[in-house]
Amino acid sequence: MRSLFEEWVDEYSLPLLKWARGKTGSPAEAEELTQEVWMQFFSAVRREGNAGNAIAQPEHLLWKVARTPEYLRLRTLLVKLIHAGFDPSCVTGEEKFTLAQLIEKGFLFMADDRLTPNFLIFTGAQYDALRETLFAPLAAALRPELESLARDLHELSLSNLPPHLKHLAPLAEAMAQHDVAYMTELLGFRDGTLYQPADKRDGEFLTLAYIN
């Protein structure tokens, strides 16, 4: 007799794989994502079973697991590792795929069975000190120029939009400010003012503000 798990895999594997291909655009990555979703799904089924709950709608649970934002799983494991002093023994079998993703993305480094973070950890007091000594003075120095830029963009938007679209001026201004920030970054990378990552892995680090 076939198990429920086998029936679920037969019924939902193809739709899940199609969804994964749409998310990743790569057959190999789609296979990995599909396997990860099934692992998370079976873990969820076990948890529900241990709690005495029957799985009346397996498809609903499967898609709920599949659509859980990836960053939530990454961040949850990062916080767990922070509490454990980055001891890899705290990682469960169900979390090994997420750990591999963290290493692949450059958030963590693994060497000699030791994990090393590639990000900064701030306590609440340290974050407040940085905000007061670094970010607040920078914001105060830039505020006059930013306010002048905002006024110029506002006047430009109003003068170029037809009367029936003037109510969209705030949207046009927000888009223009985004474009200005983007072009500023590009120019900064071009002239060496901003650090240019050596490769994709080098650029995928995370500065994590962790407040106790």
N, C-alpha and C positions, 0 to 999 in steps of 0.2 A: 504494500500500500504506500502511495506517495505521501510525503509529509506536506503540511501546510506551507512550509518554507519553499519546498520545490514547486508547489503550485503558484506561489506568489512570484517566484523568480521567473517561471515560464510566462506568466501573464503580464508582468510589468517590465521585464528586462528591455524589450525593444523600445517602448515609449521612453523609458529612462535613458537609454543610450542615445536616442534621438535628441532628447532634451540636453544631455551632456555635450553632444557634438555642437549644438547651437550655442552653448555657453562657452566652450573652449575653442572651437574652430579647428581642433586637431584630433584625429582619430585616436592617437596614443593617449593624449591627455583626457579625452572623453572616457576611454576605458578605465583610467586611473580614478577619475571622478566617480564613475559608476560603481566601481568596487568600494570606494570610500563611502558612498551613500548606502550601499547594501550593508556594510559593516555597521554604520551608524544606525541603520534601520533595525537590524537584528539586535543590537544592543538595546535600542528603545523597546523592542518587543519583549526582551528578557526583563527589563525593568518593570514594564507593565505587568508581565506575568508574575514576577516576584511580589508585586503589590496586590495581586489577586484580581487584576483587571483583564477582562477578555478583549481581544482585538477585533472589534465589530467592523471597523472600516480600515483595513490594512492599506488601501490605496491612499486614503487621506493622510495616514501617518507617514507613509513613504514620501509623499510630496512635501509634507511639512518638514521632514528631515532634509530632503533635497534642497529646499529653498531657504534653509537656515543660512543667513549670510556667512560667508567664509571668514570674514574678519572677526566675527564673534567667537568662532572656534579658536582662531589664532590668538586672539587677545586673552581668552579664558585660560589657554594653556600657558601663555606668557606670565600671567599673574600667578598661576599655580607654581611655575618654576621660580618666580621671584621669591615667593614665600618659602620655597624649599631650598633656597640658596643655589639654584641651578643644578640640583642633584638629579641626574637623568633617571635614577631609580624610581622617582616619583611618577614617571610617565607610564600610564597603563598601556596594555596591548591595544586598546581601542584608540589611544591617542598617538600611537607611533606614526601614523600617516600624517597627522597634523604637525608633529615634531619634524618629520622629514620636509614638510612644506616650509616650516620656519627656517630650517637650515638652508634649503634651496633658495629661498628668497633673501638670505643674508641677514636675517634677524638674529640668528644664533650661529656660532661656530662649534663644531665638534672635533676634538683632538684628544687622543689617548683616553677615550671614554669620559672626557670632561666637556661640559658645555660652557661656553663663554658668550655673554650677551654682546650684541653689536648696537646697543642703544644706551641711553642715559636713563637713570632712575632718579626721580626727584621726590623728596619728602615734601610735605606741605610747607614746612618752614623754608626749605631751599627754594621752592617754587615762588613763594612770596618775596624772598630776597632777590631773586632774579628779576621778578616783575618790577620791583621798586628801583633796583640799581641799574638795570639794563633796558628793559622794554619800555618802562614809563618815560625815561629821558629821550629815548629814540622816538617814541610816539609824539612827545611834546615838540621835539625839533622838526618833525615832519609835518605836524598838523597844519601850519600856515600854508605850506606848499600844496598839501592835499586839498585844503579848503579852496584855494585859488583854482586848482585843477577842476574841482567839482563845479565851481561857478562857471568856468569856461565851457565845460561839457554841457551844463544846463542851458546856457545861452545858445550854444551850437545846436543842441537838440531842438529847442523851441523854434529857432530860425529856419531849420531845414525840414521840419515836419509840417505836413498840411494841417489846416485847422481841425479837421475831423479826427486826426490822429495825435493831437497834442497831449491827450491824456496818457499816451504811451511814453511820454518823455522820460519818466523815471526808469522805465525798462531800457530805453536806448542808452541812458546815462550809465546804468549798471553794466550793460554789455561793453560800452566803450571803456569803462574803467578796468574791466577784466582784460580787454585787449591790450590796454596800456601796460598792465602788470605783466602780461605774457610777453610782450615785446621787450619790456625792460629786462626780463629774465634771459631772453634769447641774446640780447646785446651784451648782458653781463657775462654770459658763458663765452660769447665770441671774443671779447676783449680781455678775458682772463680775470675779470673782477670777481666772478663767482667760480667756485671750485667745479671743475668738470670731472665727473666720475670716470674712472678708467674703463669700466665696462658695466654691463647691466647689473651684475651682482653687487658691484661696488656702490651703485646708486640706490639699491633697494634696502636702505637702512631705516630704522624707525627711532625717533626720539620720543620716548614714552614718558609722559607726565603721570607718575603713579602717586596718588595722594592717599596716605594712610588714614 
